[in-house]
């Protein structure tokens, strides 16, 4: 059966009339294949798009870590801007959109790898697309070289700690002190295993090793830089995927906030934005996880030249800040999870804060939340698209919303 690809869906698949979803295709291409359940999983490209390129990674066909390596960077950037524009248009919003600002290849400092024991040792890598099969990634073009250099350590941990039939998840993060590794799905700990794992961490020069929720060893605090501060995030804490992506979002936030003197940072995490903001403004950081705020506080106390940072542990989904709490600030920075922050946006809309710097990893929920603010009188001034998940359909953005001053 022959199909013509009309557009890309939000997961990066090509969509032909039907709709029929066809992965790793591009708009305008003519492909053939057998459809099953509304999908063609093994298409043959008859007429390629001029935007098609040869994927640089030898693992691309088998690995599920990337979805758009077959497309020119310029095409992907334009497509991601289009995803954001479509989400805004669906809410009746229109503004200047800039970007996408794309992180370079081999810049991912954080990834979740899968590991399984084999008869000859261990297999570590990413799952194939919609598959339980693990693809080894000896030449990954996505991960930072520091993460790739730890492959022997990951394999050793799998051999030591995976069950014969089970699969382990290894969250690996690059830090200034070395690799920070957290394992889930391994065998239960006992005294000897703790000793063995600590030995492996020492042998492979890991900064920190965490097994489930237990810190096996911290050989050196796995610090991250946020502005001029050094922060040691708790195990598993949220961290932007690339340093260039984090820097792009931070620049956008600082631009949006401008000369505000008092800033509320909501969903503050470990201080990604709060600490750079504190170089020029007093900041109140609010986060639902106390351990992240403790890390932020320690980083702030040991840094020099920063203004006051206060903080509060609070579930902003269940207990959003109310207008009387918000009105003391000149600006708000808000960076919620993918679900957005509808309840908090409703309260912000009722307040009188002049400027909002919004960061989002989901254009659809961002547009929904931004509509709440624009309906209350805010203006969506601009949106900047950041692509730190290179070759994936994932889209991030930062935006500025301002409330025009009331006439007296």
VOPAGU-2260 file (C-alpha; in pm, 1 decimal, decimal comma):
REM VOPAGU-2260
SITE   aa  ch    i         X         Y         Z
SITE  UNK   A    0       0,0       0,0       0,0
SITE  UNK   A    1     130,2     345,5     -87,3
SITE  UNK   A    2      96,9     643,4     147,4
SITE  UNK   A    3     173,2    1015,2     123,9
SITE  UNK   A    4     289,1    1178,2     448,2
SITE  UNK   A    5      89,3    1492,4     517,4
SITE  UNK   A    6     241,6    1610,1     845,1
SITE  UNK   A    7     419,6    1506,2    1162,7
SITE  UNK   A    8     230,9    1420,2    1479,6
SITE  UNK   A    9     331,2    1533,9    1826,7
SITE  UNK   A   10     539,4    1217,7    1875,5
SITE  UNK   A   11     736,9    1285,4    1556,8
SITE  UNK   A   12     565,4    1015,9    1347,6
SITE  UNK   A   13     458,1    1092,4     993,8
SITE  UNK   A   14      82,3    1093,7     944,4
SITE  UNK   A   15     -84,3     977,4     622,3
SITE  UNK   A   16    -458,8     996,7     548,1
SITE  UNK   A   17    -657,8     758,0     760,6
SITE  UNK   A   18    -491,4     855,1     984,1
SITE  UNK   A   19    -202,4     613,3     944,1
SITE  UNK   A   20     102,4     675,0    1165,6
SITE  UNK   A   21     437,1     599,6    1003,1
SITE  UNK   A   22     754,7     653,7    1209,4
SITE  UNK   A   23    1070,3     812,9    1072,9
SITE  UNK   A   24     904,9     972,4     774,1
SITE  UNK   A   25     868,5    1336,2     671,7
SITE  UNK   A   26     593,3    1552,3     518,9
SITE  UNK   A   27     563,5    1510,8     141,1
SITE  UNK   A   28     727,6    1169,4     131,0
SITE  UNK   A   29     573,3     878,3     -56,9
SITE  UNK   A   30     618,9     549,5     128,8
SITE  UNK   A   31     493,8     193,4     102,7
SITE  UNK   A   32     424,7     -62,4     372,3
SITE  UNK   A   33     165,3    -277,5     541,3
SITE  UNK   A   34     -58,1    -105,1     796,9
SITE  UNK   A   35    -151,9    -281,7    1118,8
SITE  UNK   A   36    -353,6    -115,7    1391,6
SITE  UNK   A   37    -327,6     221,6    1218,7
SITE  UNK   A   38      51,9     205,3    1188,4
SITE  UNK   A   39     316,5     115,5     934,6
SITE  UNK   A   40     618,5      21,3    1142,5
SITE  UNK   A   41     857,0     -76,0     860,2
SITE  UNK   A   42     799,4     167,8     573,1
SITE  UNK   A   43     998,1     182,8     251,3
SITE  UNK   A   44    1071,5     535,8     131,7
SITE  UNK   A   45     974,3     568,7    -235,1
SITE  UNK   A   46    1005,0     946,8    -271,2
SITE  UNK   A   47    1222,8    1106,8      -2,4
SITE  UNK   A   48    1177,5    1459,8     126,7
SITE  UNK   A   49    1450,7    1715,8      51,3
SITE  UNK   A   50    1469,3    1755,2     430,2
SITE  UNK   A   51    1573,8    1390,4     475,6
SITE  UNK   A   52    1936,4    1318,5     571,4
SITE  UNK   A   53    2133,5    1007,5     658,4
SITE  UNK   A   54    2111,5     960,2    1037,1
SITE  UNK   A   55    2460,1    1012,1    1185,3
SITE  UNK   A   56    2420,0     746,4    1457,3
SITE  UNK   A   57    2477,4     380,6    1361,6
SITE  UNK   A   58    2223,4     272,8    1626,2
SITE  UNK   A   59    1938,0     486,3    1491,9
SITE  UNK   A   60    1731,1     213,1    1327,8
SITE  UNK   A   61    1731,1     -14,0    1633,2
SITE  UNK   A   62    1743,5     240,8    1916,4
SITE  UNK   A   63    1439,7     425,9    2048,7
SITE  UNK   A   64    1639,4     711,4    2199,2
SITE  UNK   A   65    1591,7     942,4    1898,9
SITE  UNK   A   66    1293,4     989,7    1668,0
SITE  UNK   A   67    1400,0    1263,6    1424,5
SITE  UNK   A   68    1762,9    1201,3    1333,7
SITE  UNK   A   69    1657,3    1146,7     971,4
SITE  UNK   A   70    1562,7    1515,6     932,5
SITE  UNK   A   71    1770,9    1828,4     880,8
SITE  UNK   A   72    1825,1    2034,9    1194,5
SITE  UNK   A   73    1657,7    2335,1    1031,1
SITE  UNK   A   74    1346,2    2130,1     957,8
SITE  UNK   A   75    1323,7    2001,2    1315,2
SITE  UNK   A   76    1369,7    2350,4    1459,0
SITE  UNK   A   77    1096,9    2492,7    1234,9
SITE  UNK   A   78     868,0    2200,1    1318,6
SITE  UNK   A   79     909,7    2254,0    1692,6
SITE  UNK   A   80     831,5    2623,7    1654,8
SITE  UNK   A   81     524,5    2512,9    1460,9
SITE  UNK   A   82     418,0    2281,4    1744,0
SITE  UNK   A   83     427,4    2576,8    1982,8
SITE  UNK   A   84     243,6    2803,3    1737,6
SITE  UNK   A   85     -28,4    2541,5    1686,9
SITE  UNK   A   86     -77,0    2502,6    2063,7
SITE  UNK   A   87    -109,9    2879,6    2105,1
SITE  UNK   A   88    -348,1    2913,7    1811,7
SITE  UNK   A   89    -571,5    2643,8    1958,3
SITE  UNK   A   90    -617,7    2873,1    2260,8
SITE  UNK   A   91    -667,5    3184,4    2050,8
SITE  UNK   A   92    -322,0    3321,3    2137,7
SITE  UNK   A   93     -78,8    3493,9    1905,1
SITE  UNK   A   94     265,6    3640,1    1978,8
SITE  UNK   A   95     625,0    3661,2    1862,2
SITE  UNK   A   96     791,0    3316,2    1866,3
SITE  UNK   A   97    1168,8    3287,3    1846,2
SITE  UNK   A   98    1402,0    2985,7    1831,9
SITE  UNK   A   99    1429,1    2696,2    1837,5
SITE  UNK   A  100    1758,5    2716,6    2027,3
SITE  UNK   A  101    1894,2    2363,3    1989,6
SITE  UNK   A  102    2146,6    2191,0    2215,6
SITE  UNK   A  103    2442,6    2041,2    2026,2
SITE  UNK   A  104    2497,8    1672,2    1969,4
SITE  UNK   A  105    2658,3    1476,1    2253,8
SITE  UNK   A  106    2543,0    1727,0    2516,5
SITE  UNK   A  107    2288,1    1529,6    2722,5
SITE  UNK   A  108    2421,1    1521,9    3078,9
SITE  UNK   A  109    2138,4    1309,0    3215,7
SITE  UNK   A  110    1973,4     992,3    3085,2
SITE  UNK   A  111    1787,8     684,1    3203,6
SITE  UNK   A  112    1953,1     370,9    3065,9
SITE  UNK   A  113    1819,4      17,1    3078,9
SITE  UNK   A  114    2037,5    -274,8    3182,9
SITE  UNK   A  115    1998,0    -651,3    3168,3
SITE  UNK   A  116    2229,7    -937,2    3252,3
SITE  UNK   A  117    2336,3   -1169,7    2971,9
SITE  UNK   A  118    2521,6   -1500,1    2962,2
SITE  UNK   A  119    2843,0   -1317,2    2873,0
SITE  UNK   A  120    2800,4   -1009,5    3093,4
SITE  UNK   A  121    2556,6    -721,1    3063,4
SITE  UNK   A  122    2365,8    -521,7    2804,5
SITE  UNK   A  123    2317,3    -149,2    2870,3
SITE  UNK   A  124    2145,6     102,0    2644,5
SITE  UNK   A  125    1808,0     232,5    2532,4
SITE  UNK   A  126    1497,1      35,3    2443,3
SITE  UNK   A  127    1405,8       4,4    2078,6
SITE  UNK   A  128    1103,8     202,8    1968,8
SITE  UNK   A  129     792,2      53,5    2139,2
SITE  UNK   A  130    1002,3    -250,0    2223,7
SITE  UNK   A  131    1134,5    -434,0    2527,4
SITE  UNK   A  132    1459,4    -506,1    2344,6
SITE  UNK   A  133    1762,5    -309,7    2468,6
SITE  UNK   A  134    1992,6    -161,3    2206,4
SITE  UNK   A  135    2354,5    -119,4    2310,6
SITE  UNK   A  136    2477,2     234,9    2238,0
SITE  UNK   A  137    2852,2     219,2    2199,3
SITE  UNK   A  138    2856,1     522,5    1964,6
SITE  UNK   A  139    2565,1     732,7    2092,4
SITE  UNK   A  140    2546,1    1080,3    1934,2
SITE  UNK   A  141    2308,7    1205,6    2202,4
SITE  UNK   A  142    2485,2    1153,4    2536,1
SITE  UNK   A  143    2773,0    1363,2    2665,2
SITE  UNK   A  144    3110,1    1186,3    2639,1
SITE  UNK   A  145    3133,5    1182,0    3020,3
SITE  UNK   A  146    2820,7     964,2    3035,2
SITE  UNK   A  147    2949,6     737,8    2759,1
SITE  UNK   A  148    3279,8     697,5    2942,8
SITE  UNK   A  149    3089,9     533,8    3229,4
SITE  UNK   A  150    2959,8     241,1    3023,8
SITE  UNK   A  151    3196,2      -6,9    3191,9
SITE  UNK   A  152    3068,7     108,3    3531,8
SITE  UNK   A  153    2703,9      64,9    3428,9
SITE  UNK   A  154    2774,7    -283,9    3299,6
SITE  UNK   A  155    2953,6    -376,3    3621,5
SITE  UNK   A  156    2657,7    -254,7    3826,9
SITE  UNK   A  157    2418,2    -460,9    3615,1
SITE  UNK   A  158    2630,7    -774,1    3654,6
SITE  UNK   A  159    2652,7    -720,9    4029,6
SITE  UNK   A  160    2296,9    -614,2    4098,4
SITE  UNK   A  161    2049,6    -730,3    3833,7
SITE  UNK   A  162    1845,9   -1045,7    3869,4
SITE  UNK   A  163    1864,0   -1306,5    3593,3
SITE  UNK   A  164    1526,4   -1213,0    3446,2
SITE  UNK   A  165    1482,5    -856,8    3568,2
SITE  UNK   A  166    1576,6    -526,0    3411,3
SITE  UNK   A  167    1745,0    -236,0    3586,6
SITE  UNK   A  168    1699,6     135,0    3523,3
SITE  UNK   A  169    2013,7     344,2    3568,8
SITE  UNK   A  170    1967,9     720,5    3593,8
SITE  UNK   A  171    2310,6     859,6    3511,6
SITE  UNK   A  172    2398,9    1226,8    3552,0
SITE  UNK   A  173    2718,3    1410,4    3477,8
SITE  UNK   A  174    2843,6    1646,1    3748,3
SITE  UNK   A  175    3153,9    1850,3    3816,8
SITE  UNK   A  176    3276,5    1571,7    4046,2
SITE  UNK   A  177    3202,9    1281,1    3813,1
SITE  UNK   A  178    2911,5    1050,6    3746,3
SITE  UNK   A  179    2608,7    1043,4    3974,5
SITE  UNK   A  180    2429,5     708,1    3934,5
SITE  UNK   A  181    2093,1     601,3    4075,0
SITE  UNK   A  182    1971,7     243,3    4022,2
SITE  UNK   A  183    1618,1     109,2    4036,2
SITE  UNK   A  184    1495,8    -245,6    3980,3
SITE  UNK   A  185    1804,6    -418,9    4114,8
SITE  UNK   A  186    1832,9    -699,2    4367,9
SITE  UNK   A  187    1752,7    -622,5    4733,8
SITE  UNK   A  188    2047,4    -494,0    4930,8
SITE  UNK   A  189    2229,2    -693,5    5195,5
SITE  UNK   A  190    2553,0    -631,4    5382,8
SITE  UNK   A  191    2783,6    -797,0    5130,5
SITE  UNK   A  192    2614,5    -632,5    4835,8
SITE  UNK   A  193    2658,2    -289,4    4991,9
SITE  UNK   A  194    3029,8    -361,2    5027,5
SITE  UNK   A  195    3053,5    -485,3    4667,7
SITE  UNK   A  196    2868,0    -185,0    4527,7
SITE  UNK   A  197    3082,2      60,1    4723,7
SITE  UNK   A  198    3386,1    -113,6    4579,9
SITE  UNK   A  199    3253,0     -76,0    4226,6
SITE  UNK   A  200    3184,4     292,8    4285,5
SITE  UNK   A  201    3543,2     336,4    4399,1
SITE  UNK   A  202    3684,9     127,0    4115,2
SITE  UNK   A  203    3498,4     324,6    3848,2
SITE  UNK   A  204    3543,3     663,9    4014,1
SITE  UNK   A  205    3172,9     737,4    4059,8
SITE  UNK   A  206    3091,5    1054,1    4251,4
SITE  UNK   A  207    2779,7     903,6    4409,2
SITE  UNK   A  208    2596,2     571,4    4388,1
SITE  UNK   A  209    2235,4     533,9    4500,1
SITE  UNK   A  210    2052,0     198,6    4507,3
SITE  UNK   A  211    1675,9     247,7    4507,7
SITE  UNK   A  212    1648,1     512,1    4784,4
SITE  UNK   A  213    1966,1     426,6    4974,2
SITE  UNK   A  214    2289,0     617,3    4919,2
SITE  UNK   A  215    2556,6     348,1    4896,5
SITE  UNK   A  216    2846,1     591,4    4884,2
SITE  UNK   A  217    2918,6     957,1    4813,6
SITE  UNK   A  218    3284,4     974,0    4722,7
SITE  UNK   A  219    3256,7    1339,7    4625,1
SITE  UNK   A  220    2942,6    1556,9    4621,7
SITE  UNK   A  221    2806,0    1559,5    4261,9
SITE  UNK   A  222    2778,6    1936,1    4234,0
SITE  UNK   A  223    2604,3    2137,7    3965,1
SITE  UNK   A  224    2653,3    2507,2    3887,0
SITE  UNK   A  225    2348,9    2734,7    3899,2
SITE  UNK   A  226    2475,4    3084,3    3831,7
SITE  UNK   A  227    2764,9    3142,3    4072,0
SITE  UNK   A  228    2640,8    2883,5    4322,0
SITE  UNK   A  229    2741,5    2518,6    4351,8
SITE  UNK   A  230    2454,9    2285,2    4440,4
SITE  UNK   A  231    2448,1    1914,7    4526,3
SITE  UNK   A  232    2102,5    1792,3    4419,2
SITE  UNK   A  233    1947,1    1506,6    4617,1
SITE  UNK   A  234    1933,0    1169,8    4437,0
SITE  UNK   A  235    1687,7    1173,5    4148,8
SITE  UNK   A  236    1622,7    1547,5    4167,8
SITE  UNK   A  237    1507,4    1726,0    3853,8
SITE  UNK   A  238    1784,9    1870,2    3639,8
SITE  UNK   A  239    1768,9    2028,9    3295,6
SITE  UNK   A  240    1886,8    1777,6    3035,9
SITE  UNK   A  241    2174,3    1980,7    2889,8
SITE  UNK   A  242    2389,6    2268,7    3006,7
SITE  UNK   A  243    2325,1    2469,2    2684,5
SITE  UNK   A  244    1949,8    2411,9    2727,2
SITE  UNK   A  245    1960,6    2526,3    3088,8
SITE  UNK   A  246    2158,4    2834,4    2990,6
SITE  UNK   A  247    1909,8    2920,1    2714,2
SITE  UNK   A  248    1613,5    2893,3    2951,2
SITE  UNK   A  249    1793,7    3094,0    3218,7
SITE  UNK   A  250    1872,7    3373,7    2974,3
SITE  UNK   A  251    1507,9    3384,8    2872,7
SITE  UNK   A  252    1391,0    3394,2    3235,4
SITE  UNK   A  253    1631,4    3675,3    3323,3
SITE  UNK   A  254    1516,2    3869,0    3017,1
SITE  UNK   A  255    1150,9    3821,8    3110,1
SITE  UNK   A  256    1196,5    3922,7    3473,6
SITE  UNK   A  257    1397,4    4231,2    3381,1
SITE  UNK   A  258    1468,4    4469,4    3669,4
SITE  UNK   A  259    1224,9    4316,1    3918,8
SITE  UNK   A  260    1350,2    4351,4    4277,5
SITE  UNK   A  261    1141,2    4077,5    4441,7
SITE  UNK   A  262    1075,9    3752,4    4256,1
SITE  UNK   A  263     877,6    3441,3    4345,1
SITE  UNK   A  264    1020,0    3123,5    4187,9
SITE  UNK   A  265     746,2    2858,4    4181,2
SITE  UNK   A  266     835,5    2491,1    4128,1
SITE  UNK   A  267    1188,1    2610,2    4204,0
SITE  UNK   A  268    1358,7    2269,9    4222,5
SITE  UNK   A  269    1719,8    2299,6    4339,2
SITE  UNK   A  270    1755,3    2660,4    4224,1
SITE  UNK   A  271    1804,4    2642,5    3847,5
SITE  UNK   A  272    1654,5    2991,1    3813,5
SITE  UNK   A  273    1641,3    3114,1    4173,8
SITE  UNK   A  274    2018,6    3123,3    4218,1
SITE  UNK   A  275    2099,4    3315,1    3895,9
SITE  UNK   A  276    1809,0    3550,0    3975,1
SITE  UNK   A  277    1955,7    3617,5    4320,8
SITE  UNK   A  278    2248,8    3793,5    4160,4
SITE  UNK   A  279    2015,0    4090,6    4111,1
SITE  UNK   A  280    1688,1    4030,1    4300,2
SITE  UNK   A  281    1554,8    3894,3    4626,5
SITE  UNK   A  282    1394,8    3555,3    4561,2
SITE  UNK   A  283    1134,6    3345,7    4738,4
SITE  UNK   A  284    1160,5    2984,6    4615,7
SITE  UNK   A  285     866,4    2746,8    4650,2
SITE  UNK   A  286     898,3    2372,8    4582,6
SITE  UNK   A  287     712,7    2059,8    4688,8
SITE  UNK   A  288    1021,9    1851,9    4767,4
SITE  UNK   A  289    1203,6    1961,8    5083,0
SITE  UNK   A  290    1532,2    1796,7    4981,6
SITE  UNK   A  291    1560,2    2012,0    4672,3
SITE  UNK   A  292    1508,4    2329,3    4871,7
SITE  UNK   A  293    1768,4    2215,5    5123,7
SITE  UNK   A  294    2016,9    2177,0    4838,0
SITE  UNK   A  295    1923,0    2521,3    4705,2
SITE  UNK   A  296    1966,7    2674,7    5050,6
SITE  UNK   A  297    2310,4    2518,6    5097,6
SITE  UNK   A  298    2421,7    2643,1    4757,1
SITE  UNK   A  299    2301,1    2994,0    4834,3
SITE  UNK   A  300    2467,6    3005,4    5177,2
SITE  UNK   A  301    2806,6    2908,5    5035,7
SITE  UNK   A  302    2791,5    3141,9    4735,9
SITE  UNK   A  303    2917,8    3498,1    4747,0
SITE  UNK   A  304    2743,9    3816,8    4639,7
SITE  UNK   A  305    2388,0    3682,8    4616,4
SITE  UNK   A  306    2082,9    3861,6    4750,3
SITE  UNK   A  307    1842,6    3706,2    4998,8
SITE  UNK   A  308    1673,0    3377,6    4908,0
SITE  UNK   A  309    1390,6    3256,0    5128,3
SITE  UNK   A  310    1207,8    2931,0    5061,6
SITE  UNK   A  311     900,3    2727,8    5150,6
SITE  UNK   A  312     807,4    2363,7    5095,4
SITE  UNK   A  313     456,6    2357,8    4950,2
SITE  UNK   A  314     251,6    2142,4    4712,6
SITE  UNK   A  315     147,3    2403,7    4460,2
SITE  UNK   A  316    -103,9    2169,4    4298,7
SITE  UNK   A  317    -300,8    2131,3    4620,9
SITE  UNK   A  318    -207,0    2459,2    4789,8
SITE  UNK   A  319    -126,5    2723,1    4528,5
SITE  UNK   A  320      -2,6    3060,4    4649,1
SITE  UNK   A  321    -295,8    3299,6    4687,1
SITE  UNK   A  322    -321,4    3658,8    4561,3
SITE  UNK   A  323    -236,2    3816,4    4898,7
SITE  UNK   A  324      82,6    3607,2    4905,4
SITE  UNK   A  325     170,0    3685,1    4544,5
SITE  UNK   A  326     107,6    4059,6    4541,3
SITE  UNK   A  327     425,3    4133,9    4738,0
SITE  UNK   A  328     635,4    4031,7    4435,4
SITE  UNK   A  329     737,2    4228,7    4125,9
SITE  UNK   A  330     764,4    3915,8    3911,6
SITE  UNK   A  331     689,3    3543,9    3919,8
SITE  UNK   A  332     890,6    3264,6    3761,0
SITE  UNK   A  333     693,7    2943,4    3716,2
SITE  UNK   A  334     829,7    2615,8    3575,7
SITE  UNK   A  335     575,5    2338,3    3638,8
SITE  UNK   A  336     586,2    1972,1    3530,9
SITE  UNK   A  337     426,5    1857,7    3204,3
SITE  UNK   A  338      76,2    1873,9    3352,0
SITE  UNK   A  339     110,3    2250,1    3384,6
SITE  UNK   A  340      -8,2    2458,5    3678,9
SITE  UNK   A  341    -373,1    2537,5    3618,0
SITE  UNK   A  342    -469,1    2589,7    3983,7
SITE  UNK   A  343    -171,5    2818,4    4046,6
SITE  UNK   A  344    -237,0    3014,9    3727,3
SITE  UNK   A  345    -593,3    3083,6    3840,9
SITE  UNK   A  346    -455,0    3245,0    4157,8
SITE  UNK   A  347    -190,7    3439,6    3965,8
SITE  UNK   A  348    -466,2    3570,3    3738,3
SITE  UNK   A  349    -645,1    3706,2    4047,4
SITE  UNK   A  350    -329,7    3878,7    4174,8
SITE  UNK   A  351    -159,7    4195,7    4054,6
SITE  UNK   A  352     195,7    4085,2    3979,7
SITE  UNK   A  353     324,7    4288,2    3681,8
SITE  UNK   A  354     544,4    4024,2    3515,0
SITE  UNK   A  355     534,8    3647,5    3470,1
SITE  UNK   A  356     826,0    3443,5    3333,6
SITE  UNK   A  357     677,7    3107,1    3237,1
SITE  UNK   A  358     884,5    2800,1    3151,3
SITE  UNK   A  359     722,4    2486,4    3015,0
SITE  UNK   A  360     805,4    2143,0    2877,9
SITE  UNK   A  361     456,3    2101,8    2728,6
SITE  UNK   A  362     328,6    2360,4    2477,9
SITE  UNK   A  363     -30,3    2236,2    2513,3
SITE  UNK   A  364     -56,6    2286,9    2889,8
SITE  UNK   A  365     143,8    2608,7    2862,6
SITE  UNK   A  366    -107,5    2749,6    2614,3
SITE  UNK   A  367    -397,4    2645,2    2837,5
SITE  UNK   A  368    -237,4    2814,6    3138,2
SITE  UNK   A  369    -135,5    3124,3    2940,9
SITE  UNK   A  370    -496,3    3162,1    2825,0
SITE  UNK   A  371    -602,4    3183,8    3191,1
SITE  UNK   A  372    -368,0    3478,7    3234,2
SITE  UNK   A  373    -457,4    3655,4    2909,7
SITE  UNK   A  374    -827,1    3622,9    2992,2
SITE  UNK   A  375    -744,9    3807,7    3316,8
SITE  UNK   A  376    -576,0    4094,8    3134,6
SITE  UNK   A  377    -217,8    3976,7    3088,1
SITE  UNK   A  378     -44,8    4016,6    2752,7
SITE  UNK   A  379     165,4    3734,0    2608,2
SITE  UNK   A  380     468,6    3935,4    2495,0
SITE  UNK   A  381     689,4    3664,1    2346,5
SITE  UNK   A  382     772,8    3293,2    2348,0
SITE  UNK   A  383    1120,4    3148,2    2300,4
SITE  UNK   A  384    1151,6    2782,3    2196,0
SITE  UNK   A  385    1435,2    2573,9    2342,3
SITE  UNK   A  386    1523,5    2229,9    2204,4
SITE  UNK   A  387    1746,6    2057,8    2455,8
SITE  UNK   A  388    1606,2    1713,9    2369,9
SITE  UNK   A  389    1772,0    1703,1    2031,2
SITE  UNK   A  390    1627,6    1460,6    1773,4
SITE  UNK   A  391    1319,5    1400,3    1989,3
SITE  UNK   A  392     965,6    1542,3    1957,3
SITE  UNK   A  393    1001,5    1702,4    2301,4
SITE  UNK   A  394     960,8    2083,7    2301,7
SITE  UNK   A  395    1042,6    2335,7    2574,8
SITE  UNK   A  396     983,2    2707,1    2590,9
SITE  UNK   A  397    1009,7    3020,7    2800,2
SITE  UNK   A  398     772,7    3314,7    2777,8
SITE  UNK   A  399     699,5    3658,1    2916,6
SITE  UNK   A  400     353,4    3774,9    3018,3
SITE  UNK   A  401     291,2    4122,4    3153,3
SITE  UNK   A  402      -8,5    4297,3    3305,2
SITE  UNK   A  403     -47,9    4653,4    3174,0
SITE  UNK   A  404     -43,8    4910,8    3452,6
SITE  UNK   A  405    -387,2    5024,9    3558,6
SITE  UNK   A  406    -472,3    5380,7    3458,3
SITE  UNK   A  407    -526,0    5621,0    3747,7
